[in-house]
């Protein structure tokens, strides 16, 4: 990974190539998934819609527009700008590519240069979520054109000049000393990085920093909808607006969405009247007059149809009665178009007023490059979970601010990428933390876990800087009235259960993932032991790095003989638990083989995330002989032998 760049041209070309690689990898991902999963399974995941009917809508420029309808449209991830595969049901045998132009409650509209084949029913598959890639490329173009707001922004991006940092005499009563240092340093700085290890209150700190900026034009973003909503929840007392599709927001926060705010404006009643007029005209148009389709108009332009109809003539084999009907259809269409313009004008006025009056605007990184924020700039931009965003994703909000404050932790999960090019896994947050250590402040007090759970990650990943808040350092499952058991190491907070080669990993055909059936069975019996001794399902989280192992555990939990309430017990991948916590975490590491291979367990950031989800009890299950090929796992096992409980399965 290049941390420094000689020129803007080199920077732009470097990331353009990486974005294109990622885009192609996404195509490959979808093709592989189509091979592996049935249509129904892919529809369940929101990446396909089956049983659609198609209607030709018309033409726009050189494109033909088609609408795919279905009454009970399932939830899906397909959005305007995405590329989809259209098929009769088996996309690998025959398909056609098209671009989505619009999505409604019961339809998906696409445009294509070629006519789409005839079929009774259709299947649409998401192929590439192109809109985000386009926005990343547009952000790079803006950098090339010098459209940046921060002083010396180009030099900062290239790694040539350290951003200005200024400490002000400002603090918040609800923050600790370390958090207040981050606040006082970030307020007047051009670029600042708040580094928040697990449990240190990163989001709380960032929310307090944002409050100190109220009165300026503020934009808050993050790579995921969940992270955006977490911050919005902490700042909803202000006049806030959330940009994005309401279906992707937390339902409790829907009232803050731009869509809802527009609809609640008094002027929207006029919009509803116009929509009613449009619907009435469309009904009249379709019921009484013939639409001038290419077959009916026989090459005649709109002007020619109107002219011949006025003269009461037919032409080119078109009867004068048909000519009159097509002309009436066109006149109604002209009125409909005028009404659409009126409607859009009112909505735009309302939207501009809502956004101009907002104290804070919230959006995902990608949505920051959308139409609503296209020509808006901000005094300060805040990017949360910044270490989980690819640099080109962070660029989209970055170029909009006169100053930018990042919050994240590059020692936890990196950006999720599909290409095998590791360079995209280096976030802007991580790159800046290496280039400009003076603009980074690490939060040092954690409020989540028992001291004995915290000590290992603190020293292994954070130079022993992260200390435990005095009042929680001795919390254990005893406080929850859970009885002790030898099976899980009594009340000792950190436990390692060595499976000693008794449980061996397996692979499913055509799956890159791993699972370990015997280890999964042991995990479920451990959960049952906790429940028998007074724990509740809600207290427990099961984390595993492997998807197939996660699915296998879930299937065991759902079986009739299992005594666990499956809907209350969370079983998730490491990624699914980032930013979360549980009283008890059971970490099932899966890998156990004669070759002593640990695969992507080598990514120690995943281990950091997994073990720091636990508040009172951490139970790690794994084959020590396989795991100790990694120095970090070796250190972990040695730490637990000295500071926790090491159990060997007989």
Phi, psi and omega in degrees: 000132175279124176267332179239152180229145182284317184223164176297322180301315180297317180299311183296313181296321180302310183282330177299318179296318181293322178296316181295322176301315181294321179298315179294323179295326178294319176302313181299319179302312182294320178298316179297321180292323177297322177296319191277323187253153173287163179302320181295320179294320180291325176296321178301324181278358177083014184250009175206154172229127182255165172067037181267148171253149185245144176226133176284129184261319182155200182237151174218119187053236180266009188254148173261136184249132181232146178243127178256122185246154170200135184297306182258069183298123178287162175296139181211168183261004186285129183229163175303134181100342179285153173264133180238156172259129179255130180213173175277356181142340178234084188299335181284336178280315180204133177207166175229140178270145174210164179251136181284127179258338179193154180226131177237185183300320184238016181212159170231124181255137181229159171235148186212145178288327182262149174298144180271136184302158181273140176199158178289312179232153183233159173237134175246131178241132172297130182246309175217130174278080194286336189297320181294318179298320180296321181290324175297315181296322179295321178298319178296321177299319181295325177294318179299325181274002177077022181274070181234147187257331184287141175299133181058030185301318181299313182296324178296313180298323182282348181087021185259337185218129181289136178296154179287129176241132181227127179269131179245160180274082184216139176207167179241139182293338184268359181259153174276178185301314182296319179293323180291331175297316178300318180297311184293330180278332187275333191303315183251014182270150179291314178222133178216146182242116174265112183265114185244093173302167184306132173078006185269004176078038180300312184292321177298316180298313181298320179299319178293322177297316180299318180301324181289347180260359183303137185113340175260172176278116189238137175236129178244127181222167173199166183289331184245154177298322182299315181295321178297314182294327178299319179287320178302319179304323183278348186234016187289351177291342180269174176281094187248150176229131180253120178265139179140169181290124182306328181296339183263001181264161170297125186302330180291340184254008185303326185295345179268357184288151180302318181303311183293319181296323177296315183292335181273353179289142181303325183292345183290341177299323178295321177299317180297322177296318180295318179300320179297316179299317180300314180300318180296317180295321179296321180297313179300314181302311183286329186282321192251340187233157181272131178285134180283075177289163179307323180293323182280322187280342176048047175085358180283139177280168177303316183298318181294319179299314181296321181294309182295323179295320179297323180278354181069033183244159167257169178198151178052036178083003177270121181296150183296331178294317176296319181300317180297316181296318179295323179295318177298319178301316181293323179296317178296320180299323179298318178295319179300316181298321178297318179296321176300317180298317178299313181302311183296325179295316180295315181299320180295321178298313180299313183301314180297321179295316180300313183289322180293328182272350183291140174279325178220134174252134181245138177198157171289163179307313182298316181295339176296340179261008182275180188299327185292329183249007185314309185249029180249135175244164187225154176290314180223136175247135178245125180244111180268163184048040188293336180283351179261003182253136173299149182306315180298334177288316178294333180299327185301308175284328184306318185286354184265351188248147172283337170216153183226129177245121179261150169223136181176189179209105183284000175267355174258205188298136177279178174303144176277123179231157180257334178284163181266019179266106187295345186297331179286347179283349176273109181284166174298323178301312182293319181296314179295325180295328178282322183282321189231070182301337181288344180262011180244137173231129180266129176286137195243356179243125178254143187246016187257306199242158173307145183306323184286338174279323183288324190304317183295304180299326180301313183277330182284325187243339189231029176054034180060021182282331188275116181255160181266136176302131189310317187288345183244001189296338181249018181293139178218177179290347176301323181298339181263011181061035175266130182284153180284158175209139177300329184301325180242024171076037177051230183263006182293129188293321185246120185229138172240125177254111182275119182279353170052039177074007181281332181246114183256144180291159176222166175232144175273153179301135178064020177238132178283349184280176179231157170211161184223093188304315183292320178296321179298317179297320179295320179301314181296320179294328177293318177300315180299324178294317177299314182295320179300329184262016171110354177285159174249156179305323182296338179287337195252137171234133175254124180244137173217144181284349188247129182300315182296325178291319177302312180297322182294316178299316180301320180295323178293318182295327182279349183292154186298324184284347181283137184269009185265140174281102190297330183286345181259345182265125180269124175238116186216164172286172177301316181301322182291343182254356180302134179082002183248173176208156176217155177298318182234128174243129171251117181256114181256111191272348169072309192293125175201107183209162181291334185280350183057046177259136180242003175054225186279008166296343179299336177286095188291345177296328178294321178296317179303312180299312186300311186284339182268012173275342187276136177266308187246336186211128176238119176242116180255131180242124180189170179265104186304319183301320178287318189288329188287003171295338176264130181300322181296315179294324177298315178299319181298313181296318178296319180299314182292325177300323183273328190240000181220222181229127179251116183248130177256127179289130181281000000 
